[in-house]
Amino acid sequence: MSRFQRPIMLAILVLTGIALSEIAFSVWSGRALTNFPRHLVMPVRGASISNMRDTFDETRGTNRKHEATDILAPRGTPVVAADDGVIKKLFLSKPGGLTIYQFDPTEQYAYYYAHLDRYAEGIHEGTKVHRGDVIAYVGSTGNASPNEPHLHFGIFVLGPEKRWWEGTPINPYPILMSSENVKL
């Protein structure tokens, strides 16, 4: 490498580092990526912005962050796949109740659907879904209030291991706000 190429390479490395730091901070801080690369639909059929609350940064219990958006709807309202992808895990947990973990087609993002009343017929691990397919129904299972059925919807950036149970949460609220007009 010539003495003229070194400063150019150093500048490229510094700018790349700054860009990667900004992306990491955006993900770590829960901010939506400025250009979320996927086009989502509202994951609750018939819901609108007025049914959503930005609850991402709220504290649950004594120190746990919510890291999701709640979408209020009557019990039994269809929950639809927000994006194309594959159902990776159907899971029952104390906090989330009946849940679904769906990966997008690139396996960079996981969508988390929780407090479900029941799964849609034919949904199982490995099911390929398309944006708008009914996958479950709104409920209040897990630690949700029985008097306030809702969908707890989360988005996670997956790590290289592609583990459904871990990832870096990003705030779905601004993503859904910007995606709400995407029609099927």
C-alpha positions in Angstrom: 0.0 0.0 0.0 1.4 3.4 -1.0 1.7 6.3 1.4 -1.1 8.0 -0.5 -3.5 5.0 -0.1 -3.0 4.8 3.7 -4.9 8.0 4.5 -7.8 7.0 2.2 -8.0 3.6 3.8 -7.9 5.1 7.3 -10.7 7.5 6.3 -12.8 4.7 5.0 -12.3 2.6 8.1 -13.2 5.6 10.4 -16.4 6.3 8.4 -17.4 2.6 8.4 -16.8 2.5 12.2 -19.0 5.6 12.7 -21.8 4.1 10.5 -21.6 0.8 12.4 -21.7 2.5 15.7 -24.8 4.5 14.8 -26.6 1.3 13.7 -25.5 -0.5 16.9 -26.7 2.5 19.0 -30.0 2.6 17.2 -30.6 -1.1 17.8 -29.3 -1.0 21.4 -31.4 2.1 22.3 -34.6 0.7 20.9 -34.9 3.3 18.2 -36.3 2.1 15.0 -33.8 1.9 12.2 -34.4 4.8 10.0 -35.1 2.6 7.0 -36.4 -0.7 8.3 -35.8 -3.0 5.3 -39.1 -5.0 5.6 -42.6 -3.8 4.7 -45.0 -4.9 7.5 -48.7 -4.9 7.8 -50.6 -4.3 11.0 -50.5 -7.7 12.7 -54.0 -7.4 14.1 -56.8 -7.5 11.5 -58.9 -4.3 11.6 -56.6 -2.6 14.0 -55.3 1.0 13.4 -53.0 3.4 15.0 -55.6 4.2 17.6 -55.4 0.5 18.8 -51.6 0.8 19.4 -49.6 2.0 22.3 -45.9 2.6 22.3 -45.0 0.6 25.3 -41.5 -0.4 24.3 -39.6 1.6 27.0 -42.2 0.9 29.8 -41.0 -1.0 32.8 -42.7 -4.2 33.7 -42.3 -5.5 37.2 -39.4 -4.0 39.0 -36.8 -3.8 36.3 -37.8 -5.5 33.1 -38.3 -3.5 29.9 -41.4 -4.3 27.9 -39.6 -4.1 24.5 -42.7 -4.5 22.4 -45.8 -2.7 21.3 -49.3 -3.6 22.6 -52.1 -3.6 20.1 -55.5 -3.7 21.8 -58.3 -5.7 20.2 -61.3 -7.9 21.3 -60.5 -11.5 22.2 -60.6 -13.7 19.2 -59.6 -11.0 16.6 -57.4 -12.5 13.9 -53.6 -12.0 14.3 -51.9 -12.0 10.9 -48.3 -12.4 9.9 -46.8 -9.0 9.7 -44.4 -10.1 7.0 -43.5 -13.1 4.9 -41.5 -15.8 6.6 -41.5 -19.0 8.6 -43.0 -19.9 11.9 -39.9 -20.9 13.9 -41.4 -21.6 17.3 -44.7 -22.1 19.0 -44.1 -21.6 22.7 -46.0 -21.4 26.0 -44.4 -19.2 28.6 -45.5 -17.7 31.9 -45.1 -14.1 30.8 -46.1 -14.4 27.2 -48.6 -17.2 27.4 -49.2 -18.7 24.0 -46.6 -17.2 21.6 -45.3 -17.4 18.1 -41.8 -16.6 16.9 -41.7 -15.9 13.1 -38.5 -15.2 11.1 -38.5 -13.0 8.1 -37.4 -14.6 4.8 -33.8 -13.3 5.3 -33.6 -14.6 8.8 -32.3 -11.3 10.0 -35.5 -10.4 12.0 -37.8 -12.3 14.4 -41.4 -11.2 15.0 -42.8 -12.1 18.4 -46.5 -12.5 18.9 -47.7 -13.0 22.5 -50.7 -13.4 24.8 -52.5 -15.3 22.0 -55.9 -16.9 22.7 -55.2 -19.8 20.3 -53.2 -20.6 17.1 -54.9 -20.6 13.7 -55.7 -24.0 12.2 -52.8 -25.5 10.4 -50.1 -23.3 12.1 -47.1 -25.3 13.3 -43.4 -24.9 13.5 -42.0 -24.7 10.0 -45.1 -23.3 8.4 -44.3 -20.8 5.7 -46.5 -17.7 5.9 -47.2 -14.7 3.8 -47.9 -11.2 5.0 -51.5 -11.1 6.0 -52.0 -14.8 6.6 -54.0 -15.5 9.8 -51.7 -17.2 12.3 -53.5 -16.8 15.6 -56.1 -14.9 17.6 -55.8 -12.1 20.1 -56.1 -13.2 23.8 -54.8 -12.5 27.2 -52.8 -15.6 28.1 -49.6 -15.4 30.2 -49.3 -12.4 32.5 -51.7 -10.2 30.5 -54.7 -8.8 32.2 -57.8 -11.0 31.4 -59.8 -7.8 31.1 -57.5 -6.3 28.4 -56.9 -8.7 25.5 -54.2 -7.5 23.2 -51.3 -8.6 21.0 -47.9 -8.1 22.4 -45.8 -7.6 19.2 -42.0 -7.5 19.2 -39.3 -7.3 16.6 -35.8 -8.6 17.3 -32.6 -8.4 15.2 -31.3 -12.0 15.2 -27.7 -12.8 15.9 -25.6 -15.1 13.7 -26.8 -18.1 15.7 -30.4 -17.4 14.6 -31.9 -18.3 18.0 -35.6 -17.6 18.3 -35.3 -16.9 22.0 -32.7 -14.2 21.8 -31.9 -11.2 19.7 -31.7 -7.4 20.1 -35.1 -5.8 20.4 -36.1 -2.8 18.3 -39.2 -0.7 18.8 -42.0 -1.9 16.5 -44.2 1.1 17.1 -42.5 3.6 14.7 -42.1 0.8 12.1 -45.8 -0.1 12.3 -46.7 3.6 12.2 -44.7 4.0 8.9 -45.9 0.7 7.5 -49.6 1.0 8.4 -50.7 2.0 4.9 -49.1 -1.0 3.3 -52.0 -3.0 1.9 -52.1 -6.6 1.0 
